[in-house]
Amino acid sequence: MIRAGIVGGSGYTGGELLRLLRFHPQVEATQITSREHAGRYAHTVHPNLRDVSRLKFIHPDALEACDLLFLALPHGAVARNIEHYANLADKLIDLSADFRLDCAATYERFYGQAHPAPRWLFRFIYGLPEVNRESLRGAKYVSGVGCNATAVNLALLPLARAGILERAAIEIKVGSSEGGNKSNPGSHHPIRSGAVRSYKATGHRHLAEAQLVLGEDIPIHFSVTAIEMVRGVHLLAHCYLKEAKVERDIWRLYRGQYRDEPFLRLVSGKAGLHRLPEPRVVAGTNFCDIGFELDDDGKHLVVIAALDNLGKGAAGSAVQSMNLMYELEETAGLEFPGIYP
């Protein structure tokens, strides 16, 4: 049994990790840390785990050596203490943005400050299995993924790899849990409720991850809008193709890329309510649903994707990467299909 610890376990991602690991057949979460809640049961913060987990939060200073650490801390915190965590566990998965990029200069450009531990950047594998599956097998250090970046990367990857994507303009709508469990003026209920508020029209930090995966030669622009939803990322991408295609060409492209992917589903029906992806359908799961509609000219393709920002956009991808790191069944602990309605 693999002994795992969750550092920063009182946040939404930490709770999601604990939920997933509780039902993993080969991994046990043995430690979960929180400065604020040390000594309290995890279910006092994550009430869905009442009578499911008996773990208590411990202070980070009481963290003991284990096989694997999930680091679910605010951005910057892990990089400043990376040597400490590497001494406590043989394998690390950092869910913050600290080690997602492979270039210190790019990090500084997008995050506005020098990287605290630049020598460690090249030791981490970007934790998106659909892109780095072979590199993740047996890896020691893995980064998490940005939820918005994951939606962009999975939605556009087949087009980018086929070399037919000229440019893309993307609108991403997100739920409130993307802002974390600490309130701020923008998440105050009277402000957030009923709102459709674009808070990052240009220059989102996750663009760096899209360029890392898709390449910097494809112009990609995306904006992010907060809507009244708790979990979820909904992406709508206007993709402009280099040459005209017919619908069967697009199907062939996406099926060829994702046919064997356990958590990628193509959703593009001709009738019914759920003809295209919707975040509500994938809430609580590790699935990313992708669909599309091709305009009459054959060169304007609208791609739609949906995922759970706490699932495939964070904890789910981390557990999927962990399975590859230990060469376990890739889907272990991630089979939950969601609920409907």
N, C-alpha and C positions, 0 to 999 in steps of 0.2 A: 504494500500500500504506500503510495506517494504521500508524504506529509507536506502540506502546503500552508503557508501563512498569507494573510491578507493585511497589508499595511494601509491604513486609511480606510478602515472598514465601515465607518459610520455614514459614508456618502452613498448615493444611489447606486453607483457602480460597484462599490464594495458589497452592498446588500445583494445585488444581482449575482456577483461572483459566489457569494456564500450560498445562495439558492441553487445555483447550477452545480456547485461542487458537492452539495449535500446529496445529490442523486447520481453522482459519478461513481461507477463501479470500482475504479482503481485509484481514486484520489480522496483524501480526507483533509478537510480544512481543520487544522489543529490550533491555530492562533488567529486572532483578529484584533487589530489595534485601534485605539481611539484615545486621544488625550482627554477629550471632554467627557467621554462616557466610560472611562476605565472602571471596572468592577461591576458594571451592569450587564445583564443578559443582552445578547444581540437582538433578541426579539422586541426589546423595549424601544429600539430605533427602527427595526424592520419587522413590523407586527405580522406580516405574512409568514414569518418563520416561527411563530409561537408553536411550541410542541413539535417543531421540526428540528430546530437546532438548540442545543443546550450550551453553546459556547458563550463565554463572557468576554467582553472587551478587556484587553490589557493595555497598559501604558506602553507606548513605543519603546521606552527604555528597558522594558521587561521582555522584549522580543528575543526568542531563543533560536538557535540554529535549526534549520529544517532543510528539506529537499528543494523546495521551490518557494519563492516569494512573488506574490502579485502585489505590485506597488500602485495603489490607487490614490495617489497624493496630488495636491495642486501642482501646476506646472512650475518647474524650477526646483522643487523640493528634493526630488530624487537625484538630479544631476549634482547638487551640492553635497550629497552624501552617498554617492554611488559606491565608493570603496567600502563603506560600512556595510551596505546591503550585500555586496558581492562576497564579503567575508562571512555572512550569515547563511547563505544558501548557494548551492551549486548552480542553480538556474534562476533567472530573473525574468519576469514579464512586467514591463513598465507601461502602465496605461495612460500616463501623461504624455505631453508632446515633447518631452525632453530629448528623446533619442529616436524620433521618427525620421529625421532627415540625416543625410550622410555627408553634409557639408556645413562647416561652422559658419561660413560666410552667408550661406542661404538662411541658416537659422537666425543670424543677426539681422538680416534684411527683413524677415517676416515677423520676428518676435521683438525686435527693437533693442536687443542687448546681446552682449557676447555670451557664447555658450560657456557654462561653468566647468564643463569637463569635455573639451573637444576631442581628446585622445580616445574617449570611449565611443564616439559616434560610429566608428567603423566596426565596432564589436557587436552592434545590435542589428538584428534582422527585422525588417519592416513586417509586422505581423498580420499580413493579409494573405491567407492561404491560397486564394485564387490566383495570386501573383507570384508568391514566393514559397510555394509548397515544398519543393525539394531543398531549398536552403533552410527551411524551418526544421526539417528532420534532423534530430540530434543537436539542434542549436542550444547554446547556453544562455544567450541574452536576446530577448525579443522585445520589440516595442509594441505598444498598442496602436490603434488606428483612430483617426478622427472620424466621427460619425458622418459628417457632411462630406468629407473627402472620400469615404468608403462608398457612399451613394454615387458620387461623381465617377469614381474609378470603375466600379462595377457596371454602371450604366454605359460608359463610353469605351471600355476596354476592347470589345470586339471590333469597334469601328477604328480605333487607333491602331490596333495590331494589323488590321487589314490595309492600313494606309489610305483609307478613303475619307477620313474626316478632315475637312478643311478648317472648320472652326465651330465653336459651340457657345451658345448663350443660355444660361441656366438659372432658373428660379427654384430655390429650396425653401420649403416651409417646414418649420420645426416646432416641437412641443416644448413645454416649460421645463421638463426634466433635463433638457440639454444645458440649462443654466446651473445645474447642481442643486444641492439642498440648502445652500445659504442664500437668504433673501437679499435682494438688491432693489433699487428703485424701479427697475424695469420689470421685476417679477412680483411686485406688490399686487395683490389680487385685484383691487379696483382699477389698476392700470392695465393689467394683463388680460382680465376677463373681457371677452367680446372684442378683443383687439385683433387687427391685422397690421402688425407693426414691422416694417422693414428696418432692421437695425444694423445691417452690414451690406450696403448696396454695392460696394466695391472693395477690393483688397482683403478679402477674408484670408486668415492665416492658413486655412486648409488648402488653399490654392497650391502651396508649396508641395503638399503630398500628392496632389493631382499631377503636378509637373514631374514629380519623382517617378510616378507610375506610368503616366501617359506620354511623357516627353515634353520638353519646353518648346518644341517647334510648332505645336498645335495651339493656336490662340483659344483660350478657354476663359470665359468670364462667368462668374456666378454671384448672385445676391441671395441673402438669407432673410427670411421673414418669419417672425413669431406669430403663431396663430393659437387659437384656443384648443389645445390638444396637450395631453400630458406626455405620452410616449409617442415618438415617431419622427421620421424624416420622410418628406415627400419631395421628390425631385421631378421637375419638368424641364427637359433640355431641348432647345431648338438646335438641331444639328444640321449643318450645311455640308453636303457631300461634294466631293470633287467630281463625281460623275453620277449620272442618273441611274437609279436602281429600281427594280420592281420588288413587290412585297416578298416574294419567295427568296430573293437574294438576301434580304435582311433576316428572314427566318433562318436561312442556311448559315448565315454568319454567326448569329447568336446561338443557335443550336450547336454548331461546331465548337464554339468556345466553351459553352456551359453544359454540354450534354452529360458529362460525368461529374459535375459539381453537385455535392449533396445538399447545398443550401442556396442554390440559385434556381429560381423558378421563373419560367417565361409565361407571362399572363397577357394575352392580347386576344380577347374574345370578340365575337361579332354580335352577341346579344346578352341580355341579362344585366343585373345591377353591377356586377363586379367584372366588367370587361377589361379593366386596367388596374394596375397595382394601387393599393390603398393602405396606409400605415396601420389602420385599425386591425386589418386581417393578420398582420405579422407581429402584433404586439406580444411581447413575452417570448419571442422565438429568435432563432438564429438565421432565419430566412431573409433573403433579399429578393423581392419580386420585381421583375422587369418586364415592361411592355412597350409597345411603340405604335405609331401610326405614320404612314408615309404619305406626304402630300402628293397632289396630282402631277407635279413636275418631276417627281422622282429624285429630287436633290435636297428637298427639305424634309428631314426626318425628325419627328417629335418622339423622344424617348422618355418614358416615365418609370420611376423606380420608387420603391417604398421599403423601408427597413425600420427596425426598432433601434433608436439611438443607444439604448442601454444594452441591447442584445447584439445583433450583428455589428452595430456601430461601436461596441466597447467590450463588455464582458463576454459575450458569445464568441466573438472573434478571438479573444484572449484564450478562452478554454479550447477552442478549435486549434489554435496554435500550440497550446500546451500538449494536446494529444499528439501532434506531429513531433514536438520536441522529444517526447518519450516514446515515439513510434507505437502509440496506442491506436485503437480504432478511431478514426478521425471524427466520427459523429458521436462518440461516447459522451453521455451527459447532456446532449443537445437535441434530443429527439422530440422535445415538446412541440406539438403542432400549433399551439395557440388556442384561443377560444373564439367562438362565434355564436351568437352576435355579441 
